[in-house]
Amino acid sequence: MFGLDQTTFMSITAALLGFFYYVLVSPASKSRQKLPPCPARPWPLLGNITSLEENPRQQFKQWHKQHGDLFSIYFGNTLVVVVNGYKMIRESLVSKGNAFLDRPPMVANDLIGMRDAGLAFNCGPAWKEARSTTMLILKEFGLGKDTLAQRVQEEVNYFIEKLADLRGEATDIQYIIHISVSNVIASIIVGKRFSYDDARLKKAVESVVQLASCAREAAAINYLPVLRYLPGDMFNSQRLLQATTTMRDFFAEFFSQSEVDEPGENFISSYKQKREEKLKAGETTSLSDKNLMKTLMDLLGAGTETTSSTISWCLLYILHHPEVQLKIHEELDQVVGQNRKPNLDDKPRLPYLDAVIKESQRLASVVPFSIMRLASKDVVLGKYVIPEGTSVIPNLDSVLHDPEIWGSDAEDFRPERFLNSDGTVRHREEFIPFSVGRRNCLGMSVAQTELFLFLSAMFQRFKFVLPAPGDLPSLKETFGLTAVPAAYKVRCLDRLQENVTKS
């Protein structure tokens, strides 16, 4: 090649790769002597991408054990620091949180032309305005009030009847759970709920599931854009584009309809009203149709995947621990009975159910790696320096599964760890499934309301049993942006029918 013999060509290539390695990614270079250790030697140009396992949860756990609360990995030539342990995560996201408010660019936004839009991946003043406006609108729709609980309760009633229609047949109900949970946030956004057979909502929910499942592979494209052009969609860029486009199309038809809706009738019309108020007052605003569209997509994604997956995990844990379900039934029968539906006022009187929900959130750790942050300046964490522009991954697994916090059985399902000796709920500051700091989950209150109202109604009405004796589903997960249970079937036995038969 170029008139060079093979030996000379290989020598020059090796020298060039060595140069790139030294200049771009060598952790030993002088400017990076205070960086956290790198557990695996990065390859030139590729970094540690080839070293990461398909599901890196156990790998990160081992690296945390070997190298401490901070370690470095490289995506291409981009430095990424993984933050572990409650104290270090709290220091980075709370004590020094202002330096880690930004997000690195994400390929999902770039593919649909929505970089720097919406809630999840926006930065700076535009993100602050988007978050404050969204919180204001959600409060107007009942966030933290009984009106939100009533909206959730309405959907729960439809969901319970849907499960009753299964008549005890062994069924994978995860998709039904996804549809029902997404209906809560969809009803806020567009002002109405959808039937379970509505093709539009079904496509939107399928896109949410697809987005979460393919996001992990697609993340590599953020740092090595050339991977997008490899044949066969190896890194899921086309699947990602398809999913985000479907979500966008779902909301598009409601944009024009919102022009005739009364302000406050739904999220879309309320958002546009807030924008008009600012414009009439002569204020500068980043509220726009593009920001609104991306905000809706972020709300649907965040409001569907984590809550529905937690409910599915809870049922799966119950199948593995039938004695826990017996205790839940005893508590519900004693406190609520069968003559009315559980409501939020019952929550303090149902401590065991509350503990079961919390333990499901803790052990499942549905979002094991909180969405990446970006250091906006040089920051000292512990004995290391995190340079400006570094991507940061808060490893929530390292807190939620820490045996020093939860005991030597931290990998086991044991709701009693959330109960005091007198049977009341034990509140732990290390319980952070929604992350911590100013960019923690905006929908935390909605999710907590949904989890309690859905699961309390489900256990009040049904006994969940194996599809067949001895046919115990695996606890294996499918890992993407979130950790969701592998498909499994369950029988929902109607306790009302059981009581009628007994009488």
MARBA-813324 format. One record per atom (N, C-alpha, C): x, y, z; residue in one letter. Coordinates in steps of 0.2 Angstrom, whole numbers, plus 5000, padded with zeros to 4 digits. Layout:
N
XYZA ...
This chain:
503
500449945000M 500050005000M 500450065000M 500350114995F 500750174995F 501450164994F 501650104991G 502350084989G 502750064995G 502350055001L 502750025007L 502649955007L 503149915009D 503149845011D 502649835017D 502449775018Q 501949765023Q 502249775030Q 502849755031T 503149765038T 503249845039T 503449885035T 503449955036T 502749985037T 502249965033F 501649985034F 501349975040F 501449915043M 501149895049M 501549935055M 502149945054S 502549985059S 502250055060S 502150085054I 501850155054I 501150155057I 500750105055T 500050105058T 500050095065T 500550055068A 500650045075A 500850105078A 501250145075A 501550205078A 500950255078A 500550255073L 500050305073L 499550295078L 499350225079L 498850205084L 499150225091L 499750205092G 500050225098G 500050305100G 500150345095F 500150415096F 499450435098F 498850405094F 498250425096F 498050405103F 498250345104Y 498150315111Y 498450365116Y 499050385115Y 499350425120Y 499050495121Y 498850525115V 498650595115V 497850595117V 497450545115L 496750555116L 496550515122L 496750455123V 496450415128V 496950385134V 497550405133S 497950375138S 497850405145S 497650365150P 497450395157P 498150415160P 498650395158A 499350405161A 499650475159A 499350505154S 499550565152S 499550615157S 500050665157K 500150715162K 499550745164K 499150765159S 498550805161S 497950765164S 498050705164R 497550655167R 497850615173R 498350645177Q 498650605182Q 498150595188Q 497650645189K 497150635194K 496550615193K 496450575187L 495850545185L 495750485189L 495050465190P 494950395193P 495250345189P 495450285192P 495750235188P 495250205183P 495650175178C 495250145172C 495350065173C 494850025175P 494849955176P 495149915170P 495049935164A 495249895158A 495549945154A 496149925151R 496549965146R 496149985140R 496050055139P 495650075133P 496050055126P 495650035121W 495950035115W 495950095111W 496450105107P 496550165103P 495850175099P 495650235099L 495050265095L 494350225098L 494350165100L 493750135103L 493650145110L 494150155114G 494150155121G 493950095124G 493450095129N 493250025132N 492649995129N 492450015124I 491749995121I 491849915120I 492449895118T 492449815117T 492549785123T 492649815129S 492749785135S 492149775139S 491649815138L 491049815141L 490549755140L 490349725145E 489849665144E 489149695141E 488849645138E 488149665136E 487749695141E 487749665147N 487449695153N 487949705158N 488149765159P 488749785163P 488649795170P 488049775173R 487849785180R 488349745185R 488449685183Q 488949645188Q 489649665186Q 489849685180Q 490449705179Q 490649775183Q 490149815183F 490249885186F 490249865194F 489849815196K 489949805203K 490649775205K 490949735201Q 491549715202Q 492149765202Q 492049815197W 492549865196W 492449915202W 491849925205H 491749965211H 492149935217H 492049865217K 492349835223K 493149835222K 493449835216Q 494149835215Q 494449905215Q 494049955213H 494350015212H 494050075216H 493550065220G 493250115224G 492650155221G 492450205224D 491850245222D 491850275215D 492450285212L 492550325206L 493050285201L 492750265195F 493250235190F 493050265184F 493550265179S 493450295173S 493450235167S 493050255162I 492950215156I 492950265150I 493150235144Y 493150275138Y 492750255133Y 492250295131F 491850285125F 492150315119F 492550285115G 492950315110G 493450355114G 493550415112N 494050455116N 493750495121N 493150485123T 492750525128T 492850495134T 493050535139L 493050505146L 492350505149L 492250445152V 491650435156V 491850415163V 491550445168V 491750425175V 491050395178V 491150335181V 490650305184V 490650325192V 490150345195V 490050365202V 489650315206V 489950285211N 489650235215N 489650255222N 489150225226G 489150225233G 488650295235G 488350285240Y 487850335242Y 488150405243Y 488750405247K 489050465249K 489350505243K 489650465238M 489950495232M 489350515227M 488850475227I 488350505222I 487950565225I 487850565232R 487550625235R 488050685234R 488650675235E 489150735234E 489150755227E 489150715222S 489150735215S 488450765213S 487950745215L 487250765212L 486950815217L 487150815223V 486750865228V 487250915230V 487850895234S 488250945236S 488650985231S 488850955225K 489150985220K 488650985213K 488050975215G 487550955209G 487551015204G 487651075205N 487651125200N 488151115194N 488651075196A 489151065191A 489051005187A 488450965188F 488250915185F 487550915183F 487250975181L 486650975179L 486550965171L 487050975168D 486950965160D 486950895158D 486750875152R 486750815149R 487250815143R 487550755142P 487950755135P 487450745130P 487650765123P 487150755118P 486950685117P 486350665115M 486150605114M 485850595107M 486050535104V 485950525097V 485150515095V 484750495100A 484050495099A 483750555097A 484050615101N 483750675099N 484050705093N 484650685091D 484950715085D 484550685079D 484350615079L 484050585074L 483450615072L 483050645076I 482450675074I 482450755075I 483050785075G 483150855075G 482950885081G 483050855087M 482750885093M 483350895098M 483950905096R 484450915101R 484250985105R 484450985111D 484251035116D 483551055116D 483151005116A 482451015117A 482150965122A 481550985125G 481250945130G 481450945137G 481450895141L 481550885148L 482150845149L 482150785146A 482650735149A 483350745147A 483550775141F 484250785139F 484350865137F 483950905139N 484050975138N 484451005144N 484751065142C 485251095147C 485151165148C 485451195153G 485451265154G 484751295155G 484751365154P 484051395155P 483451365152P 483551335146A 482951305142A 482751245146A 483151205149W 482951155153W 482651175160W 482851225163K 482551255169K 481851275168K 481751315162E 481151335160E 480651285159E 480951235155A 480451175153A 480251135159A 480751125164R 480551085170R 480051125175R 480251195176S 479751235180S 479051235177S 479051245170T 478351245167T 478051185168T 478351125167T 478051065167T 477751045174T 478251065179M 477951055186M 477351095188M 477351155185L 476751205186L 476151175183L 476251145177I 475651125174I 475351055177I 475851015179L 475650955183L 475350965189L 475551015193K 475251035199K 474551065198K 474451095192E 473751115191E 473351055189E 473651005187F 473250945185F 473150895191F 473450925197G 473250885203G 473850845206G 474450865203L 475050825206L 475150845214L 475150795218G 475150795225G 474450815228G 473950805224K 473250815227K 472850755225K 472250755228D 471750705227D 471550695220D 471550755216T 471350745209T 471750705205T 472450705206L 472850655203L 472650585204L 472550575211A 472450505213A 471750485210A 471250525209Q 470650505206Q 470750485199Q 471250525195R 471350505188R 471650435188R 472150425192V 472450365192V 471950305194V 471550325199Q 471050275201Q 470550255196Q 470350305191E 469950285186E 470250235181E 470950245180E 471250195175E 471350135179E 471450135185V 471550065189V 470850025188V 470350055189N 469650025188N 469649985181N 469850025176Y 469849985169Y 470349925169Y 470849945172F 471449885172F 471149825176F 470849835182I 470649775186I 470149735182I 469649775179E 469149735175E 469449695169E 470049725166K 470349695160K 470649635163K 470949635169L 471249575172L 470749515173L 470149545176A 469649495177A 469349465171A 469349495165D 469149465159D 469649405157D 470249405160L 470649345158L 470449285161L 469949285166R 469649225169R 470149175171R 470749195174G 471249155177G 471649115172G 471649135165E 472049105161E 472749125161E 473249085160A 473949105161A 474149155155A 474349215157T 474449265152T 475049305154T 475449335149D 475949385150D 475549445150D 475549475156I 475149535157I 475549605157I 476249595155Q 476649655155Q 476449705150Q 476149685144Y 475949735139Y 475349765142Y 474849735145I 474249765148I 474449815153I 474949795157I 475149845162I 475449905159I 475849905153H 476149955150H 475650005147H 475149975144I 474550015141I 474250055146I 474050015152S 473650055157S 474050105160S 474650095162V 475050145165V 475150205160V 475350195154S 475450245149S 474750285148S 474150255149N 473550295149N 473450345154N 473850345160V 473750395165V 474050455162V 474750455160I 475050515158I 474750535151I 474550495147A 474250515140A 473550555142A 473250535147S 472550565148S 472750635151S 473250645154I 473450715156I 473750755150I 474050725146I 474350765140I 473850785135I 473350735133V 472950755128V 472150765130V 472050755137G 471450765140G 470950705140G 471150645138K 470650595137K 471050525138K 470750475140R 471050405141R 470850375134R 471250325133F 471150285127F 470950215128F 470550175124S 470350105125S 471050065124S 470950005127Y 471549965127Y 471649935120Y 471149945115D 471249925108D 471449975104D 471550045106D 471650095102D 472350085099D 472350085092A 472950075088A 473450125089A 473250185090R 473750245091R 474150235098R 473750225103L 474150215109L 474550155109L 474350095106K 474750035106K 475350045103K 475350085097K 475950095093K 476450145097K 476150195101A 476550235105A 476850195111A 476550155114V 476850115119V 477350065117V 477250035111E 477749995108E 478350025107E 478250095105S 478850135103S 479250145109S 478950155115V 479250175121V 479650105123V 479350055123V 479649985124V 480249975120V 480249995114Q 480749985109Q 481350035110Q 481150095112L 481650145113L 482050125119L 481750095124A 482150075130A 482550015129A 482349975125S 482649905123S 483349915119S 483249965115C 483849975110C 484250035112C 484150075117A 484550135118A 485250115121A 485350055124R 486050045126R 486550035120R 486349995115E 486849995110E 486850055106E 486350095105A 486350155102A 486750205105A 486850205112A 487250255115A 487950255113A 488250205110A 488950205107A 489050255102A 488450265098I 488450305092I 488550385094I 488450395101N 488550465103N 489250485103N 489650435104Y 490450445105Y 490750415098Y 490550375094L 490850355088L 490250355083L 490150415080P 489550425075P 489650385069P 490250365067V 490350325061V 489950255062V 489850235068L 489550165069L 488850165066L 488550225066R 487850235063R 487750205056R 488350205052Y 488350185045Y 488550115044Y 488650075049L 488850005048L 488249975045L 488349925041P 487749885038P 487349845044P 486749835042G 486349795047G 486049825053G 486149895054D 485949925060D 486149895066D 486849885066M 487149845072M 487049885078M 487049945078F 486949985084F 486250025085F 485749995082N 485050015083N 484850085081N 485250115077S 485050185075S 484450195072S 484250145067Q 483650145063Q 483050125068Q 483150075072R 482650065077R 482450125081R 483050155084L 482950215088L 482550265084L 482750285078L 482350335074L 481650315073L 481550245072Q 480850225071Q 480450235077Q 480750225083A 480350225089A 480150295091A 480650345090T 480550415092T 480150445087T 480150425080T 479650455075T 478950435077T 478850375079T 478150345081T 477950385087T 478350395092M 478050435097M 477850505095M 478350535091R 478150605089R 477550605085R 477450555080D 476750555076D 476150545081D 476250515086F 475650505091F 475350565093F 475850615095F 475650675098F 475450725093F 475750715087A 475650765081A 474850785080A 474450735080E 473750745078E 473450785084E 473650785090F 473350825095F 473550895095F 474050915092F 474350985092F 473751035089F 473551015083S 473051055080S 472351055084S 472250995087Q 471650995091Q 471651045097Q 472251045100S 472351095106S 472151165104S 472151185098E 472051255097E 471351275099E 470851225099V 470151235100V 470051215107V 470451185111D 470351165118D 470451225122D 470051215128E 470051275133E 470751265136E 471051325138P 471651325142P 471551285148P 472051235150G 471951195156G 471651135155G 471351125149E 470951065147E 471451005147E 472051015144N 472550965144N 473250995144N 473750955145F 474450975145F 474651025139F 474450995133I 474651035127I 474351105127I 473751115129S 473451175129S 473651225134S 473851195140S 474051235146S 474751255144S 475151215141Y 475851235139Y 475851295134Y 475451295129K 475351345125K 475151405128K 474651405133Q 474451455137Q 474951495140Q 475451455144K 475951475147K 476451515143K 476551495137R 476951525132R 476651595130R 476051595128E 475751655126E 475751705132E 475651685138E 475651735143E 476351765144E 476851725143K 477551755143K 477651805137K 477451785131L 477551825125L 477151895126L 476551885129K 476151945129K 476451995135K 476851965140A 477152005145A 477852035142A 478052015136G 478652035134G 479251995136G 479151945139E 479651905142E 480051855136E 480651845137T 480951795133T 480851725135T 480651685131T 480551615133T 480751565127T 480951505130S 481151455126S 480651405124S 480051415127L 479451375126L 479251375119L 479251325115S 479151325108S 478751255106S 478551255100D 478151185098D 478651125098D 479251145096K 479751085096K 479951065104K 480051115108N 480151095115N 479551065118N 478951085116L 478351055119L 478250975116L 478450965110M 478350895107M 478850855111M 479450875111K 479950835115K 479850825122K 479550875125T 479250865132T 478750815133T 478250815128L 477750755128L 478050695127L 478550685123M 478850615122M 479250595128M 479550645131D 479950625137D 479450605143D 478950645143L 478450625149L 478150555148L 477950535141L 477650475140L 478150415141L 478750425139G 479350375140G 479450365147G 479550425151A 479750415158A 479150395162A 478550415160G 477950395164G 477650325162G 477950295158T 477750225156T 478250175158T 478850175156E 479250115157E 479450095164E 479650145168T 479950135175T 479350105179T 478750135179T 478250115183T 477950045181T 477850035175S 477549975173S 478049915174S 478649935173S 479249875174S 479249865182S 479149915186T 479149895193T 478549855195T 477949865193I 477449825194I 477549755192I 477849745186S 477949675183S 478449645187S 478949675190W 479449645194W 479149625201W 478749665204C 478349655210C 478049585209C 477649585204L 477249515203L 477749455202L 478249465199L 478749415198L 479049395205L 479249445209Y 479549425215Y 478949385220Y 478349405219I 477849375223I 477749305221I 477849285214L 477749215212L 478349175215L 478849205216H 479449175219H 479349175227H 478949215230H 478849215237H 478149225239H 477749165238P 477049165239P 476849185246P 477249175251E 477149195258E 477049265259E 477349305254V 477349375255V 476649395252V 476349365247Q 475649385245Q 475149365250Q 475249315254L 474749295260L 474749355265L 475349385266K 475349435271K 475049495268K 475149515262I 474749565259I 474049565259I 473749505257H 473049485257H 472749495264H 473149475269E 472949475276E 472849555278E 473349595276E 473349665278E 472749695275E 472749685268L 472149715264L 471449695267L 471349635268D 470749615271D 470549645277D 471049655282Q 470949685288Q 470849755288Q 471149795284V 471149865283V 470649895279V 470549865273V 470149885267V 469549845266V 469649775267G 469049735265G 468949725258G 468349705256Q 468149695249Q 467549745247Q 467349785251N 466749825249N 466949895246N 467549915246R 467749975243R 468449965240R 468650015236K 469350015233K 469850045238K 470450025238P 470950055242P 471050125239P 471250175243N 471450245241N 472050265245N 472250325243L 472950345246L 472850355254L 472350365256D 472250375263D 472350315267D 472350255263D 472450195266D 473250175267D 473650215263K 474350195263K 474650195270K 474550235274P 474950235281P 474750175285P 474150145283R 473850095287R 473950025283R 474350025278L 474549965274L 475349965274L 475649965280P 476449965280P 476749905276P 476449845277Y 476749795274Y 476749795266Y 476249815263L 476149825256L 476649885254L 476649935258D 477149985256D 477849965256D 478049915261A 478749885261A 478849845255A 478349805253V 478349765247V 478549805241V 478149865240I 478249905234I 478949935234I 479249955240K 479849985241K 480449935239K 480349875242E 480849825241E 480849805233E 480249805230S 480249785223S 480649845219S 480549905221Q 480949955218Q 481649955219Q 481849935225R 482549935227R 482949875223R 482649815224L 482949755221L 482949755214L 482349775210A 482349785203A 482849835200A 482849895204S 483349945202S 483249955194S 482649975192V 482449975185V 482850015181V 483050075184V 483550115180V 484250115184V 484650065183P 485250045187P 485750105186P 485750135180F 486250185179F 485850245177F 485850295182S 485450355180S 485650395174S 485250425171I 485450455164I 486050505165I 486550495160M 487150525161M 487150605162M 487650625166R 487750695167R 488350725163R 488450785163L 489050815160L 489350865164L 489950865166A 490350905170A 490350975167A 490051025169S 490151095166S 490751135168S 491151105173K 491851135175K 492251085178K 492851095179D 493251045183D 492951035190D 492950975192V 492650965199V 493050915203V 493150925209V 493550885213V 493050835217V 493150775216L 492750725219L 493250675223L 493150675229G 493650635233G 494350655232G 494850615230K 495450625228K 495650635221K 495050645217Y 495150645210Y 494850705207Y 495050725201V 494850785197V 494350755191V 493750785191I 493350765185I 493350825180I 493750815175P 493750875170P 493150905167P 493150965166E 492550995162E 492450955155E 491850945154G 491650905148G 491650825149G 491750805155T 491750735156T 491050705157T 490850655154S 490150625155S 490250585162S 489650585166V 489650555172V 489050505172V 489150445175I 488650395176I 488550385183I 487950405186P 487850385193P 487550315193P 487950265197N 487750195197N 487250185203N 486650185202L 486150185207L 486150115210L 486350065206D 486449995208D 486849985214D 487450025214S 487950025220S 487650045226S 487050085226V 486750105232V 486250055234V 485750045229L 485150005231L 485349935232L 485949905230H 486149835232H 486749835236H 486849885240D 487449885244D 487349845251D 487749795252P 487649755258P 487749795264P 488249845264E 488349885270E 487749925272E 487249945267I 486649975269I 486149935270I 486049875266W 485449835267W 485549775270W 486149755271G 486249695275G 486549645270G 486849585273S 487149535269S 486749505263S 486049505264D 485549475260D 485349535255D 485749585253A 485449635249A 485249615242A 485449555240E 485249535233E 484649485234E 484349485240D 483749445241D 483149495241D 482549465240F 481849495241F 481649485248F 481649545252R 481449535259R 481149605261R 480449615260P 480149675262P 480249695269P 480349655274E 480449675281E 481049715282E 481449725277R 482049775278R 481749845278R 481149855276F 480849925276F 480349935282F 480349885286L 479949895292L 480349895299L 480049945303N 480349945310N 480049895314N 480349885320S 480149835325S 479449835327S 479149895326D 478449905328D 477949895322D 478249875316G 477849865310G 477749925306G 477949985308T 477850045304T 478450045298T 478350085293V 478750085288V 479450125290V 479950095288R 480650125289R 480850165283R 480950225284H 481150265278H 481950275278H 482250255273R 482950265272R 483150315267R 483650355269E 483850405264E 484250375258E 484550315259E 484850285254E 484350255249E 483750255250F 483250225245F 483150275240F 483550275234I 483550325229I 483350295222I 482850255221P 482650235214P 482550285209P 482350345212F 482250405207F 482850455207F 483450425209S 484050465209S 483950525215S 484350575215V 484350625220V 484650695216V 484550745219G 484750815217G 484250845212G 484450895209R 483950945205R 483650905199R 484050855196R 483850825190R 483550755192R 483350745198N 482950685200N 482350675196N 482050615196C 481450605192C 480850655193C 480650685188L 480150735189L 479450705191L 479350645188G 478750615189G 478750565196G 479150575200M 479250535206M 478550535210M 478250585211S 477550585215S 477050545211S 477050555204V 476550525200V 476650445200V 477350425200A 477450355200A 477350325207A 477450355212Q 477250335219Q 476550325220Q 476150365217T 475450365217T 475150305213T 475450295207E 475250245203E 475450175206E 476050165208L 476250105211L 475850085217L 475650125221F 475250105227F 474550095225F 474150135221L 473550125219L 473450065214L 473850055209F 473849995205F 473949925209F 474449925213L 474649865216L 474149845222L 473949895226S 473449885231S 472749855228S 472549885223A 471949855219A 472049795216A 472649775214M 472749715211M 472749655216M 473149675222F 473149615227F 472449615231F 472049665231Q 471449665234Q 470949615230Q 471049625223R 470549585219R 470749515217R 471449505217F 471749445214F 472249405218F 472249345217K 472849305219K 473249285213K 473849305213F 474349285207F 474649225208F 474649175204V 474949115205V 475249095198V 475649035199L 476049015193L 475648995188L 475848995181P 475448975176P 475348895176P 475748855179A 475648785181A 476048765187A 475848715191P 476248695196P 477048685195P 477448715198G 478148705197G 478448745191G 478048785188D 478248825182D 478448895184D 479048895188L 479248965191L 479649005186L 479349065184P 479749105179P 480449125182P 480849135177S 481549155178S 481549235181S 482049245185L 482149315187L 482649355182L 482749325176K 483149355171K 482849415169K 483249465167E 483049525165E 483249535158E 482949585155T 483149615148T 483349685149T 484049695148F 484349755149F 484449805143F 484149865144G 484249915139G 484349985143G 483950025141L 483950095145L 483750075152L 483250025153T 483050005159T 483149925160T 483049905166A 483049835167A 482349805168A 482149765163V 481449745164V 481449665164V 480949635167P 480849565167P 480849535160P 481149475159A 480949435153A 480249415154A 479949405148A 479249385147A 479149325152A 478549335155Y 478349275159Y 477549275160Y 477249225161K 476549215162K 476349205169K 475749235171V 475449225177V 474749215177V 474449185182R 473649175182R 473449225187R 472949265185C 472549305190C 471949275192C 471949245198L 471349215201L 470949265205L 470249275203D 469849325206D 469649305213D 469849345218R 469749325225R 468949335226R 468649385222L 467949385223L 467549325222L 467749295216Q 467449235214Q 467549175219Q 468249175221E 468449125226E 468049135233E 467849195235N 467449205241N 466749175240N 466449195234V 465849165233V 465749095233V 466249065230T 466248985230T 466348955237T 466748995241K 466848965248K 466148975252K 465849035251S 465249045254S 464648995252S 
